[in-house]
């Protein structure tokens, strides 16, 4: 289910694949310049931003697409930002509200794993 105000798009012809029973709440922005997969039962809360590309240190450079994979039953809290260096979010991960994930290390340090 996708709520009002959700924007899914990108700078290049990327791709997004969503599993069953995915919930994307209002005012979320999902970049598909690269490739994004979202697993079954995942909840993306309000005003989340997910990027699948970067420009390195030059904002005027061509975008460099990345692959970002979000596992099954992940809960991404309100106003989280997930940058393209986070390549994989494992099944059952809970990302607390307001978290900014810049790398896989941030994921390990800032997130919870449900059991």
ZADO-1210 file (C-alpha; in nm, 4 decimals, padded with zeros to 6 digits):
<atoms>
<atom x="00.0000" y="00.0000" z="00.0000" code="UNK" pos="1"/>
<atom x="00.1315" y="00.3440" z="-00.0949" code="UNK" pos="2"/>
<atom x="-00.0032" y="00.6539" z="00.0830" code="UNK" pos="3"/>
<atom x="-00.0537" y="01.0021" z="-00.0601" code="UNK" pos="4"/>
<atom x="00.2479" y="01.2193" z="-00.1329" code="UNK" pos="5"/>
<atom x="00.4891" y="00.9308" z="-00.1960" code="UNK" pos="6"/>
<atom x="00.7402" y="01.0047" z="-00.4731" code="UNK" pos="7"/>
<atom x="00.9191" y="00.7204" z="-00.6497" code="UNK" pos="8"/>
<atom x="01.1556" y="00.8320" z="-00.9274" code="UNK" pos="9"/>
<atom x="01.5143" y="00.8967" z="-01.0230" code="UNK" pos="10"/>
<atom x="01.7704" y="01.0647" z="-01.2446" code="UNK" pos="11"/>
<atom x="01.8277" y="00.7550" z="-01.4595" code="UNK" pos="12"/>
<atom x="01.6198" y="00.4574" z="-01.5665" code="UNK" pos="13"/>
<atom x="01.6685" y="00.2529" z="-01.2523" code="UNK" pos="14"/>
<atom x="01.4417" y="-00.0134" z="-01.1125" code="UNK" pos="15"/>
<atom x="01.2455" y="-00.0861" z="-00.7967" code="UNK" pos="16"/>
<atom x="01.0980" y="-00.4200" z="-00.6917" code="UNK" pos="17"/>
<atom x="00.8545" y="-00.4354" z="-00.3988" code="UNK" pos="18"/>
<atom x="00.7506" y="-00.7554" z="-00.2237" code="UNK" pos="19"/>
<atom x="00.4056" y="-00.8436" z="-00.0937" code="UNK" pos="20"/>
<atom x="00.2382" y="-00.6450" z="00.1854" code="UNK" pos="21"/>
<atom x="00.4834" y="-00.3535" z="00.1717" code="UNK" pos="22"/>
<atom x="00.3506" y="-00.0338" z="00.3324" code="UNK" pos="23"/>
<atom x="00.4935" y="00.3043" z="00.2256" code="UNK" pos="24"/>
<atom x="00.3584" y="00.5909" z="00.4349" code="UNK" pos="25"/>
<atom x="00.2911" y="00.9484" z="00.3269" code="UNK" pos="26"/>
<atom x="00.5468" y="01.1990" z="00.2029" code="UNK" pos="27"/>
<atom x="00.8196" y="00.9409" z="00.1507" code="UNK" pos="28"/>
<atom x="01.0760" y="00.9884" z="-00.1268" code="UNK" pos="29"/>
<atom x="01.2267" y="00.6820" z="-00.2892" code="UNK" pos="30"/>
<atom x="01.5055" y="00.7312" z="-00.5423" code="UNK" pos="31"/>
<atom x="01.5316" y="00.4644" z="-00.8098" code="UNK" pos="32"/>
<atom x="01.8244" y="00.6045" z="-01.0068" code="UNK" pos="33"/>
<atom x="01.9944" y="00.2739" z="-00.9212" code="UNK" pos="34"/>
<atom x="01.8211" y="-00.0471" z="-00.8127" code="UNK" pos="35"/>
<atom x="01.6037" y="-00.0931" z="-00.5041" code="UNK" pos="36"/>
<atom x="01.4466" y="-00.4117" z="-00.3733" code="UNK" pos="37"/>
<atom x="01.2098" y="-00.4075" z="-00.0748" code="UNK" pos="38"/>
<atom x="01.1151" y="-00.7364" z="00.0896" code="UNK" pos="39"/>
<atom x="00.7779" y="-00.8717" z="00.1959" code="UNK" pos="40"/>
<atom x="00.6030" y="-00.7124" z="00.4921" code="UNK" pos="41"/>
<atom x="00.8358" y="-00.4137" z="00.5158" code="UNK" pos="42"/>
<atom x="00.6993" y="-00.0871" z="00.6591" code="UNK" pos="43"/>
<atom x="00.8464" y="00.2444" z="00.5454" code="UNK" pos="44"/>
<atom x="00.7188" y="00.5161" z="00.7786" code="UNK" pos="45"/>
<atom x="00.6303" y="00.8775" z="00.6989" code="UNK" pos="46"/>
<atom x="00.8801" y="01.1173" z="00.5396" code="UNK" pos="47"/>
<atom x="01.1547" y="00.8601" z="00.4841" code="UNK" pos="48"/>
<atom x="01.4154" y="00.9250" z="00.2129" code="UNK" pos="49"/>
<atom x="01.5952" y="00.6381" z="00.0394" code="UNK" pos="50"/>
<atom x="01.8724" y="00.7006" z="-00.2165" code="UNK" pos="51"/>
<atom x="02.0117" y="00.4511" z="-00.4696" code="UNK" pos="52"/>
<atom x="02.2769" y="00.6788" z="-00.6189" code="UNK" pos="53"/>
<atom x="02.5516" y="00.9215" z="-00.5294" code="UNK" pos="54"/>
<atom x="02.7443" y="01.2042" z="-00.6923" code="UNK" pos="55"/>
<atom x="03.0596" y="01.1554" z="-00.4877" code="UNK" pos="56"/>
<atom x="03.2057" y="01.4932" z="-00.3967" code="UNK" pos="57"/>
<atom x="03.0801" y="01.6728" z="-00.7086" code="UNK" pos="58"/>
<atom x="02.7080" y="01.7546" z="-00.7061" code="UNK" pos="59"/>
<atom x="02.7271" y="01.8403" z="-01.0785" code="UNK" pos="60"/>
<atom x="02.8720" y="01.5006" z="-01.1775" code="UNK" pos="61"/>
<atom x="02.6711" y="01.2255" z="-01.3390" code="UNK" pos="62"/>
<atom x="02.4902" y="01.0102" z="-01.0830" code="UNK" pos="63"/>
<atom x="02.6528" y="00.6797" z="-00.9932" code="UNK" pos="64"/>
<atom x="02.3787" y="00.4189" z="-00.9436" code="UNK" pos="65"/>
<atom x="02.3950" y="00.1656" z="-00.6597" code="UNK" pos="66"/>
<atom x="02.1991" y="-00.1419" z="-00.5603" code="UNK" pos="67"/>
<atom x="02.0149" y="-00.1155" z="-00.2277" code="UNK" pos="68"/>
<atom x="01.8376" y="-00.4196" z="-00.0838" code="UNK" pos="69"/>
<atom x="01.5916" y="-00.4044" z="00.2068" code="UNK" pos="70"/>
<atom x="01.4969" y="-00.7428" z="00.3536" code="UNK" pos="71"/>
<atom x="01.1634" y="-00.8852" z="00.4637" code="UNK" pos="72"/>
<atom x="00.9790" y="-00.7434" z="00.7667" code="UNK" pos="73"/>
<atom x="01.1997" y="-00.4366" z="00.8065" code="UNK" pos="74"/>
<atom x="01.0551" y="-00.1347" z="00.9878" code="UNK" pos="75"/>
<atom x="01.2012" y="00.2005" z="00.8830" code="UNK" pos="76"/>
<atom x="01.0981" y="00.4688" z="01.1344" code="UNK" pos="77"/>
<atom x="00.9640" y="00.8133" z="01.0551" code="UNK" pos="78"/>
<atom x="01.2020" y="01.0652" z="00.8918" code="UNK" pos="79"/>
<atom x="01.4898" y="00.8202" z="00.8407" code="UNK" pos="80"/>
<atom x="01.7378" y="00.8841" z="00.5628" code="UNK" pos="81"/>
<atom x="01.9078" y="00.5897" z="00.3952" code="UNK" pos="82"/>
<atom x="02.1983" y="00.6816" z="00.1662" code="UNK" pos="83"/>
<atom x="02.3215" y="00.4633" z="-00.1181" code="UNK" pos="84"/>
<atom x="02.6294" y="00.3360" z="00.0686" code="UNK" pos="85"/>
<atom x="02.3919" y="00.1241" z="00.2758" code="UNK" pos="86"/>
<atom x="02.3727" y="-00.1653" z="00.0328" code="UNK" pos="87"/>
<atom x="02.1787" y="-00.4207" z="00.2388" code="UNK" pos="88"/>
<atom x="01.9378" y="-00.3998" z="00.5320" code="UNK" pos="89"/>
<atom x="01.8831" y="-00.7489" z="00.6770" code="UNK" pos="90"/>
<atom x="01.5483" y="-00.9111" z="00.7438" code="UNK" pos="91"/>
<atom x="01.3785" y="-00.8011" z="01.0658" code="UNK" pos="92"/>
<atom x="01.5844" y="-00.4844" z="01.1151" code="UNK" pos="93"/>
<atom x="01.4218" y="-00.1926" z="01.2986" code="UNK" pos="94"/>
<atom x="01.5600" y="00.1492" z="01.2094" code="UNK" pos="95"/>
<atom x="01.4680" y="00.4025" z="01.4828" code="UNK" pos="96"/>
<atom x="01.2918" y="00.7267" z="01.3888" code="UNK" pos="97"/>
<atom x="01.5191" y="01.0044" z="01.2649" code="UNK" pos="98"/>
<atom x="01.8151" y="00.7784" z="01.1945" code="UNK" pos="99"/>
<atom x="02.0550" y="00.8761" z="00.9157" code="UNK" pos="100"/>
<atom x="02.2303" y="00.5734" z="00.7673" code="UNK" pos="101"/>
<atom x="02.5385" y="00.6641" z="00.5639" code="UNK" pos="102"/>
<atom x="02.7098" y="00.3236" z="00.5583" code="UNK" pos="103"/>
<atom x="02.6819" y="-00.0420" z="00.6566" code="UNK" pos="104"/>
<atom x="02.8680" y="00.0475" z="00.9776" code="UNK" pos="105"/>
<atom x="02.5948" y="00.2976" z="01.0695" code="UNK" pos="106"/>
<atom x="02.3418" y="00.0197" z="01.0173" code="UNK" pos="107"/>
<atom x="02.5220" y="-00.2060" z="01.2640" code="UNK" pos="108"/>
<atom x="02.5669" y="00.0697" z="01.5244" code="UNK" pos="109"/>
<atom x="02.2297" y="00.2473" z="01.5123" code="UNK" pos="110"/>
<atom x="01.9683" y="-00.0190" z="01.4358" code="UNK" pos="111"/>
<atom x="01.7903" y="-00.2933" z="01.6211" code="UNK" pos="112"/>
<atom x="01.7433" y="-00.6503" z="01.5096" code="UNK" pos="113"/>
<atom x="01.4098" y="-00.8088" z="01.5952" code="UNK" pos="114"/>
<atom x="01.3936" y="-01.1777" z="01.6811" code="UNK" pos="115"/>
</atoms>
